[in-house]
Every structure is written in C-alpha cells, then in structure tokens.
Amino acid sequence: MSKSTTKYHLITLGCPKNKVDSDGMEMMLRDAALASTEDPNKADVLIVNTCGFLEAAKEESIGVLQDLARRKRHNQLLIAAGCLAQRNGDEVLARVPKVDGLLGTRRWMDVMDLIEQIRGGNGGKKRTLQRYSLLGDPDVAYEAAVPRPPVMGGSAYLKISDGCNAPCAFCTIPSFKGKLKSRPLNAIVDEADALVSAGARELVIVAQDTTDYGRDSGEPNSLPRLLSALCNRTSSDLRWLRLMYAYPGHVSDELIEVMAREEKVVPYLDMPLQHGDPRTLRRMRRPSRLEMVYDHIAKLRAAMPQIALRTTFIVGYPGETEEEFQGLLDFVNAIEFDKVGAFTFSPEPTTPSFELPDQVADEIKAERYARLMETQQPISLKKNQAQVGKMLEILVEGEGEIADTGAPLLLGRSYRDAPEVDGLVLVPGVSGAPIGSMMQVHINGAMEYDLVGEPLLSQVFNSSKAAVTLAE
C-alpha cells in the first residue's frame, strides 16, 4: 500500500499536554502523506495517545485499545502511544495482544519510524510475531519548534516542558515522564508565532509545572522572561496568553509583575494546591505552609484586582480525618477561589501514597467530594454575580439552542474561563459568529458556573467579516 493512500485514525485521551503531542504526531503523519479519517474502520493505522495518570484513566485507555482491537482488520496497525504505553507497556501488550507497537511520551516525533519498523519496510506488508517499541528519550534533543496542524477554534495549547521534579507522594508522572526537561525559549516562541499565524487568538501555556520552567538548565524563575518574549515577539493577533499548572512556592514576585504588566497575559492563574490542611499536605509531600499561599494570593489580587484564580483539590487522601477535611473547607471559604476542581484520591501503584495506612473508604471520599463542591458553589456564584453589568470580551467556541424554545445560543469564554475545565458565557438569540472570533458582551446574568450576556448591537449589525444575526 502506498503512503499516499494510507489513512490514520488518532484518538487522544487525557490532559492538554497529550493534545499537544497528538498535534505533533498529526503533522508527522501528514508530512509523510498519510491522510486522517474519522472512521477507524477506514484507517490503515490506528493510534491511541493514552493517559496513565490514574487507575481510572488507565482503564479507559485500555478499554479504547481493546475496542479497536476487537474490530481490527488484517494488516491494520494498532499503536499505543503516550503515558500508559510508557508507564505500563507490558500490561498494555498483555491485555491488548493485538497492539503492534508502543510509542513513549517523548517519542511522538518518531511515529513514522515506528510505523516503518512495524511494516518492516517490505512494501507495506506487516511483519508478524513481532512487536516494536520506541520508549524513553529520543536520540536527538527536543530543540525545534513543535510542528502543529492549523488551529481550530481560536485556542491552542503551548507546552513549555515535559516531566516533573516535584516529589508529590500521590503522583505517577515522574516515574514515566522523568525529570523536568524544559524546551528552549526560542523554540517555544517560534511555535507560538506559528500557532498565531495559523489562527490562534489564545495560547494556553501548559506543563507538569509551568513555574519550574528553566530550572533544569540552571535558570530557575525563567517563566517571567518566557512570558515577556511571547508577548513581545508574537504578532498583535495574539490576544490572550493563559497560564496553567503553577506550583505554590514558585509564583515569584517577578512572575506576578510580568502578568500584571503584559496586556496579552490574561489575569487568570491555575495553581493546583491539592489540599488546604497542613497535616494532609505534609503526607502528600506538598508545600504545607499555608501562609505562603495566602501571601501569593494577596500579591496576585493586589497586582491584578480582576484576577480569576483556579485550583484543584484531592479529597480522601490516606489519613485524612474529618478535622483535616474541615480544614480544607475552611481554607476554601477563606480564599474564595473563582474556580475549584476536585478529585477523590486514587491509590496508584509505585507511588509512596499507595502503601500509606488509614486509607479512606470510597463512600467517605464521595461524601466529602460532594460537600467540597457544595461549599464552593455559592462562592462561584458570588464571583460570577460580580461580573453582572460588566463588559467582557469572549472567544466564540460554538453555537447551540435554548432547550425550551429552540432559539439560537452562542457559546463563548471570557478571560475568566480556561478551555475544557471552566465555564462559558452564553449569549442567547445570536448566531453566525465564526468560531474563534472575539466579541464584546455585556453580562446580564450569572449562574454557579456560567455567565449570560448580550453583544453590543453595533457588533451584531455592522460586522463586515461575518453574517452575525440577532434573533427576534
């Protein structure tokens, strides 16, 4: 089978960092003249970029691979890529015997090499009774800008490093991603510029720990310099630069200063704290000085009064008493985060927390999760209600319909909402705005997680770029 007629079907599971790697794989496949297909039955190569972070994610990845394997045709290739392939490759092969190859977390750029190895370089005829693996670090350094496909929807993730140096007792990432490895600043800027040229209006900076950028090369606290470079060396078409996954203790005064100074950096920060009681945090091997967190947040809010703060917590960690959980609730009430995500603890083999005594029962985990979210809901509502009467710029993400009437409904995000994890701004009665476009919206309603607004009439009726309509 010639390359020009070969088709691939790529499924991405897990976090935005996997999405970045999948984008890179897509470009490698396209450059080799392979064509994408949404139908796995029509594909010659099936690729699943797996997630192996938690047990539930591992089982989801295995399930997707098994489903594809059941329908796999003769001479159709099935490749398991990414985190689970790197972390539990032997288990993947044991549970999904029809997997032909494994592609590790830092080897996505070698996807065509793996396909050629499996094919055996023999006119497309697949070898039998042999599997191939490309795991571990590549032979060449990860220096160049990551090739990415054209941007769809106006937003793109920008990965600045891989791996992690944090010692968190519950996390599997260092065991299969390795130590932090920062990408060169110029390569990141080049990739950002290419993404903006391809249509990105928002770049979302991601890594296991974005604020640890540069430490591996002897330049800790390099993130402020990177943000400045991204703001000053990309075109004016870049409107929003959003920062995710900041580590407490690494949010420096220099970082706060750059965030406040640079107009393209949106006043938004995601800082996963994992808990709010010092005793639990110490068992997690996380920073446990809450005074430091309060100090960070006070500085952020003083520098950017309009900042939206997001965090994530784990409930039901081994040894978490009712008193410690109440400490978390008190912390949530004291800080008043704009956005809160939560997970129940998952005991992961090979992590220090797996063998800890006093494991919390599943029913108690579920009950505490519900109480945490109930505590946060009125805070989120209050934060959203404070936006009523304001004008917010939104990035259009799509359209829908109002359930009762069938009237059109525009869906967008403001600077306060990160893609995929936060809420939306709903604009009833408007249709036709292109996905990825931006417009000013007057906020006139608020719910726990979403806002409601109406566009400026001048934008609706005087748009020269799109047929935007306002329903009667």
KABEL-V728559 format. One record per residue. SS is DSSP state (H for helix, E for strand, - for the rest). NEAR is the number of other ideal C-beta (glycine too) atoms within 12 Angstrom. D_CENTER is the distance of its C-alpha to the mean C-alpha in Angstrom with 1 decimal. Layout:
((SS,NEAR,D_CENTER) (SS,NEAR,D_CENTER))
This chain:
((-,21,36.3) (-,14,35.6) (H,22,32.1) (H,13,32.6) (H,15,32.7) (-,28,30.0) (E,28,27.0) (E,38,23.7) (E,35,21.3) (E,41,17.7) (E,35,15.4) (E,29,11.8) (-,35,10.7) (-,34,8.0) (-,35,4.4) (H,33,2.8) (H,40,5.6) (H,37,7.8) (H,33,7.6) (H,40,9.0) (H,44,11.5) (H,39,12.5) (H,37,13.2) (H,39,15.4) (H,43,17.1) (H,35,17.9) (H,29,19.6) (H,33,21.6) (H,37,22.7) (H,25,23.7) (H,18,25.5) (-,26,27.5) (-,17,28.5) (-,31,26.6) (E,24,25.8) (E,26,22.9) (-,22,24.0) (-,13,22.3) (-,14,25.1) (H,29,24.8) (H,16,28.6) (H,19,29.1) (-,32,27.0) (-,36,28.6) (E,45,25.5) (E,39,22.9) (E,47,19.7) (E,45,17.1) (E,43,14.0) (E,47,13.9) (-,42,12.1) (-,43,14.6) (-,38,13.1) (-,29,15.3) (H,27,18.5) (H,20,17.4) (H,28,14.5) (H,33,17.2) (H,23,19.6) (H,23,17.4) (H,40,17.0) (H,30,20.7) (H,23,21.6) (H,36,20.0) (H,44,21.8) (H,23,25.0) (H,19,25.0) (H,32,24.8) (H,27,27.4) (H,17,29.8) (-,20,30.0) (-,27,29.9) (-,20,32.8) (-,11,35.2) (-,23,33.9) (-,32,30.4) (E,44,27.9) (E,45,25.0) (E,51,22.5) (E,52,20.0) (E,54,17.4) (E,50,14.6) (H,45,14.3) (H,44,16.9) (H,49,19.2) (H,42,19.1) (H,37,19.5) (-,36,21.9) (H,35,23.3) (H,18,26.8) (H,25,25.7) (H,41,23.9) (H,26,27.2) (H,16,29.3) (H,22,27.7) (-,34,27.0) (-,18,30.1) (-,28,29.5) (-,40,26.5) (-,40,28.0) (E,41,25.6) (E,42,22.8) (E,48,20.4) (-,38,18.7) (-,50,15.4) (-,34,17.1) (-,36,19.4) (H,44,17.4) (H,36,19.8) (H,34,22.7) (H,42,22.0) (H,34,25.3) (H,26,27.2) (H,37,26.2) (H,36,27.3) (H,26,30.5) (H,26,31.2) (H,35,30.9) (H,31,33.0) (-,21,35.4) (-,14,36.2) (-,14,39.0) (-,13,38.9) (-,22,35.7) (-,14,37.5) (-,30,35.2) (-,20,36.6) (-,14,37.1) (-,9,37.1) (-,14,34.6) (-,29,30.9) (E,32,29.0) (E,27,26.1) (E,33,24.3) (-,31,22.7) (-,19,22.4) (-,21,22.3) (-,23,23.5) (-,12,27.0) (-,12,26.0) (-,15,23.8) (-,31,20.4) (-,18,22.0) (-,19,21.6) (-,27,19.1) (-,35,16.7) (-,27,18.2) (-,36,16.1) (-,26,17.3) (-,20,18.3) (-,29,15.7) (-,21,15.8) (-,27,15.4) (-,34,15.5) (E,42,11.8) (E,40,10.1) (E,39,7.4) (E,45,9.7) (E,43,9.5) (-,45,12.5) (E,41,13.3) (E,42,13.0) (-,33,14.6) (-,33,15.5) (-,28,18.9) (-,31,18.5) (-,21,21.0) (-,33,19.3) (-,30,21.6) (-,40,19.3) (-,35,16.6) (-,34,17.0) (H,37,14.7) (H,31,17.6) (H,26,19.8) (H,34,18.2) (H,38,16.0) (-,26,18.8) (-,24,19.3) (-,30,17.3) (E,31,18.0) (E,36,17.3) (-,36,17.5) (-,26,20.6) (H,28,20.4) (H,18,22.3) (H,25,20.1) (H,40,17.0) (H,30,19.2) (H,25,20.6) (H,39,17.4) (H,41,16.4) (H,28,19.9) (H,29,19.7) (H,39,16.6) (H,34,18.5) (H,20,21.6) (-,27,19.9) (-,27,19.2) (-,39,16.0) (-,40,16.9) (E,44,13.6) (E,47,11.6) (E,45,8.4) (E,45,8.9) (E,37,6.7) (-,43,8.6) (-,38,9.8) (-,43,12.0) (H,45,12.0) (H,45,15.4) (H,36,17.0) (-,45,16.8) (-,33,20.3) (H,26,21.8) (H,25,22.3) (H,18,24.5) (-,9,26.5) (-,17,25.0) (-,24,23.1) (-,26,21.9) (-,33,21.2) (H,42,18.1) (H,32,20.6) (H,28,22.3) (H,42,19.3) (H,45,18.3) (H,25,22.0) (H,29,22.1) (H,38,19.2) (H,31,21.0) (H,22,24.4) (H,24,24.0) (-,33,22.0) (-,22,23.9) (-,13,24.4) (-,22,22.4) (-,38,19.3) (-,30,19.2) (E,39,16.1) (E,44,14.2) (E,45,11.6) (E,49,10.8) (-,40,8.2) (-,40,9.1) (-,40,12.8) (-,40,15.4) (-,39,18.5) (-,26,21.4) (-,34,19.7) (-,39,19.5) (-,29,22.7) (H,18,25.2) (H,23,24.6) (H,39,20.9) (H,34,21.9) (H,23,24.7) (H,31,22.6) (H,40,20.1) (H,25,23.3) (H,19,25.1) (-,29,22.9) (-,20,22.8) (-,33,19.7) (E,37,17.6) (E,40,16.9) (E,31,18.2) (E,35,15.0) (E,45,13.6) (E,41,11.1) (-,40,13.3) (-,39,12.8) (-,43,16.6) (E,39,16.9) (-,45,20.4) (-,41,23.2) (-,33,26.2) (H,24,27.3) (H,24,28.9) (H,40,25.8) (H,33,23.7) (H,21,26.4) (H,29,26.3) (H,37,22.5) (-,22,23.3) (-,35,21.3) (-,30,22.8) (-,25,25.3) (-,16,27.0) (H,28,26.0) (H,15,28.3) (H,23,25.9) (H,35,23.0) (H,19,25.6) (H,21,26.6) (H,34,23.1) (H,31,22.6) (H,20,26.1) (H,25,25.7) (H,36,22.5) (H,24,24.3) (H,17,27.5) (H,25,26.0) (-,29,23.9) (-,14,25.5) (-,23,23.2) (-,33,20.0) (E,37,17.4) (E,40,16.2) (E,37,13.5) (E,37,13.6) (E,31,13.2) (E,42,16.3) (E,42,17.7) (E,42,21.0) (-,38,23.8) (-,43,23.4) (-,32,26.7) (-,25,29.5) (-,38,27.9) (-,20,31.1) (H,19,31.6) (H,15,32.4) (H,32,29.2) (H,36,27.2) (H,22,29.3) (H,26,28.4) (H,41,24.8) (H,30,25.9) (H,19,28.1) (H,34,25.4) (H,36,23.2) (H,20,26.4) (H,18,27.3) (H,33,24.0) (-,25,23.2) (-,39,19.4) (-,41,18.3) (E,37,15.3) (E,43,15.2) (E,31,13.1) (E,37,15.2) (E,29,15.6) (E,31,19.0) (-,40,19.7) (-,29,19.6) (-,28,22.2) (-,32,20.9) (-,19,23.8) (-,20,24.2) (-,29,22.7) (H,22,25.2) (H,33,24.4) (H,21,25.4) (H,15,29.0) (-,23,29.2) (-,11,32.0) (-,20,31.9) (-,20,29.0) (-,31,28.3) (-,15,29.3) (H,16,26.8) (H,12,28.7) (H,23,28.5) (H,26,24.7) (H,19,24.4) (H,19,26.9) (H,34,25.3) (H,29,21.9) (H,20,23.8) (H,23,25.7) (H,37,22.7) (H,26,21.2) (H,20,24.7) (H,30,25.1) (H,35,22.0) (H,21,22.9) (H,19,25.9) (H,29,24.1) (H,34,21.3) (H,24,24.2) (H,19,26.2) (H,32,23.4) (H,35,23.1) (H,21,26.8) (-,21,27.1) (-,33,25.5) (-,23,28.4) (-,16,30.7) (-,23,28.3) (E,21,27.3) (E,37,23.6) (E,29,22.2) (E,47,19.7) (E,42,17.6) (E,40,18.9) (E,34,16.6) (E,29,19.4) (E,26,22.5) (E,21,23.9) (E,18,27.2) (-,20,28.6) (-,10,29.5) (-,8,33.1) (-,12,34.2) (-,13,32.2) (-,21,31.8) (E,24,29.0) (E,30,25.8) (E,41,23.5) (E,33,19.8) (E,44,17.9) (E,44,15.8) (-,45,17.3) (-,40,16.1) (-,42,15.8) (-,39,12.9) (-,36,9.2) (-,35,8.2) (-,22,7.8) (-,27,8.3) (-,35,11.5) (-,34,14.8) (-,33,16.7) (E,45,19.9) (E,39,22.4) (E,44,25.3) (E,30,28.2) (-,27,30.8) (E,39,29.0) (E,28,28.2) (-,26,28.0) (-,35,25.5) (-,25,23.6) (-,25,19.8) (-,32,18.3) (-,30,21.4) (E,34,21.7) (E,39,24.4) (E,26,25.9) (E,39,26.1) (E,27,28.5) (E,30,27.0) (E,22,29.6) (E,21,28.0) (E,28,25.5) (-,23,24.2) (-,22,22.2) (-,27,18.8) (-,30,19.8) (E,42,22.2) (E,33,25.0) (E,38,26.6) (E,30,29.0) (E,39,28.9) (-,22,31.7) (H,17,34.5) (H,14,35.0) (H,31,31.6) (H,26,32.4) (H,16,35.9) (-,14,35.8) (-,23,32.8) (-,9,34.0) (-,15,30.8) (-,22,30.3) (-,14,32.3) (-,29,30.7) (E,20,32.8) (E,25,33.5) (-,22,34.8) (-,8,38.2))
